[in-house]
Amino acid sequence: MKIALIGYGKMGREIEAIALERGHEIVLSIGHENLSDLTPDALRKADVAIEFTQPEAAPANIRMCADVKLPVVVGTTGWYSGYETIAQEVKEKKGALLAATNFSIGVHLFFAVNKWFSHLMNQHPAYTVRVEETHHIHKKDAPSGTAITLAEKLLEGLKNKSGWSLTPENNQIPVIAHRIDEVPGTHDVFYESEADEIRLTHTAFNRKGFALGAVLAAEWLKDKQGVFTMQDFLGL
Ligand SMILES: NC(=O)c1ccc[n+]([C@@H]2O[C@H](COP(=O)([O-])OP(=O)(O)OC[C@H]3O[C@@H](n4cnc5c(N)ncnc54)[C@H](OP(=O)(O)O)[C@@H]3O)[C@@H](O)[C@H]2O)c1
């Protein structure tokens, strides 16, 4: 499969390595220095695009892919307030989009466990709940998109919680963001009572899991039309 890599930073390079290992071809790699190479004609040479850039750039990049009906897998986080509008545009233009705040398969299993466990913990209001995430100091958004998705999963079960916040009030789930060294990504959910603590943790050891998930998602999305999630792809 021919891949257009939009964003050739830490993730873009990891994705390139895994895509080549899996026998794919990179027909376009875009970073800041060659932004002018990102044109509809260049995109038409690809079967699928993989976009890992920055929050300000993702919506325009998705639009450009949709304009030429190029399926696009989007890993960029921090732009999701505009998601519904973009998703609608992609549908209207008969493009294909799979955006996820985290492409690690392990994280999606972790989401599923947390969703199930939150229903169980709903019966035990003596426990407080909080989410903590730790990432490298270069990360531009806080909290992480993964922590937001995680908090949303918890809200499905914890009926006495009204939302999540970095500065929580009353019934909101606290989300705490740490930025330390080169940590690839750790997410913890803590349930705490006076007597004990239950901690559910997912730790990424490196970026390989995200990159592999994105390439697998691109293989799955290549000939599709419409707007999809990791749940669709993984059948979770
Ligand atoms: N969903 C997931 O599983 C997952 C996993 C890890 C990271 N992420 C997210 O993915 C994004 C990228 O992460 P990263 O660690 O690879 O960041 P990074 O190392 O900073 O790389 C970003 C790349 O995008 C390029 N870029 C910036 N603006 C662009 C534009 N308008 N068009 C095209 N390319 C542009 C940058 O070019 P320059 O280097 O020239 O500035 C750089 O090559 C972040 O939002 C991060 O949170 C998601």
The ligand as a MOL file (V3000), in Angstrom:
LIG
                    3D

  0  0  0     0  0            999 V3000
M  V30 BEGIN CTAB
M  V30 COUNTS 48 52 0 0 0
M  V30 BEGIN ATOM
M  V30 1 N -2.8310 8.8250 18.6260 0
M  V30 2 C -1.6920 8.3200 19.1030 0
M  V30 3 O -1.5600 7.0940 19.3220 0
M  V30 4 C -0.5380 9.2300 19.3900 0
M  V30 5 C 0.6740 8.7560 19.8760 0
M  V30 6 C 1.7310 9.6480 20.0300 0
M  V30 7 C 1.5710 10.9850 19.7080 0
M  V30 8 N 0.3510 11.4120 19.2560 0 CHG=1
M  V30 9 C 0.1220 12.7970 18.8110 0
M  V30 10 O 0.6350 12.9080 17.5010 0
M  V30 11 C 1.0520 14.2540 17.2570 0
M  V30 12 C 2.5030 14.2620 16.7600 0
M  V30 13 O 3.3380 13.7300 17.7560 0
M  V30 14 P 4.9170 13.6260 17.5470 0
M  V30 15 O 5.4310 13.1110 18.8420 0
M  V30 16 O 5.2480 12.9150 16.2930 0 CHG=-1
M  V30 17 O 5.2570 15.2020 17.3970 0
M  V30 18 P 6.5020 15.8820 16.6850 0
M  V30 19 O 7.7290 15.0490 16.8770 0
M  V30 20 O 6.4960 17.2920 17.1220 0
M  V30 21 O 6.1270 15.7890 15.1350 0
M  V30 22 C 5.1340 16.5700 14.5260 0
M  V30 23 C 5.4600 16.6310 13.0550 0
M  V30 24 O 4.4450 17.3390 12.3550 0
M  V30 25 C 5.0670 18.3220 11.5400 0
M  V30 26 N 4.1030 19.3970 11.2970 0
M  V30 27 C 3.7840 20.4470 12.0770 0
M  V30 28 N 2.8420 21.1890 11.4930 0
M  V30 29 C 2.5570 20.6010 10.3220 0
M  V30 30 C 1.6580 20.8940 9.2700 0
M  V30 31 N 0.8980 21.9870 9.2830 0
M  V30 32 N 1.5780 20.0250 8.2360 0
M  V30 33 C 2.3820 18.9540 8.1900 0
M  V30 34 N 3.2760 18.6410 9.1410 0
M  V30 35 C 3.3470 19.4630 10.1980 0
M  V30 36 C 6.2890 18.7310 12.3040 0
M  V30 37 O 7.2270 19.3620 11.4710 0
M  V30 38 P 8.4960 20.1070 12.1600 0
M  V30 39 O 9.2700 19.0590 12.8960 0
M  V30 40 O 9.2310 20.6480 10.9860 0
M  V30 41 O 7.9150 21.1540 13.0690 0
M  V30 42 C 6.7640 17.3500 12.7540 0
M  V30 43 O 7.4020 16.6640 11.6880 0
M  V30 44 C 0.8130 14.9910 18.5780 0
M  V30 45 O -0.4490 15.6230 18.5290 0
M  V30 46 C 0.7980 13.8690 19.6130 0
M  V30 47 O 0.0420 14.2160 20.7680 0
M  V30 48 C -0.6850 10.5630 19.0880 0
M  V30 END ATOM
M  V30 BEGIN BOND
M  V30 1 1 1 2
M  V30 2 2 2 3
M  V30 3 1 2 4
M  V30 4 1 4 5
M  V30 5 2 4 48
M  V30 6 2 5 6
M  V30 7 1 6 7
M  V30 8 2 7 8
M  V30 9 1 8 9
M  V30 10 1 8 48
M  V30 11 1 9 10
M  V30 12 1 9 46
M  V30 13 1 10 11
M  V30 14 1 11 12
M  V30 15 1 11 44
M  V30 16 1 12 13
M  V30 17 1 13 14
M  V30 18 2 14 15
M  V30 19 1 14 16
M  V30 20 1 14 17
M  V30 21 1 17 18
M  V30 22 2 18 19
M  V30 23 1 18 20
M  V30 24 1 18 21
M  V30 25 1 21 22
M  V30 26 1 22 23
M  V30 27 1 23 24
M  V30 28 1 23 42
M  V30 29 1 24 25
M  V30 30 1 25 26
M  V30 31 1 25 36
M  V30 32 1 26 27
M  V30 33 1 26 35
M  V30 34 2 27 28
M  V30 35 1 28 29
M  V30 36 1 29 30
M  V30 37 2 29 35
M  V30 38 1 30 31
M  V30 39 2 30 32
M  V30 40 1 32 33
M  V30 41 2 33 34
M  V30 42 1 34 35
M  V30 43 1 36 37
M  V30 44 1 36 42
M  V30 45 1 37 38
M  V30 46 2 38 39
M  V30 47 1 38 40
M  V30 48 1 38 41
M  V30 49 1 42 43
M  V30 50 1 44 45
M  V30 51 1 44 46
M  V30 52 1 46 47
M  V30 END BOND
M  V30 END CTAB
M  END
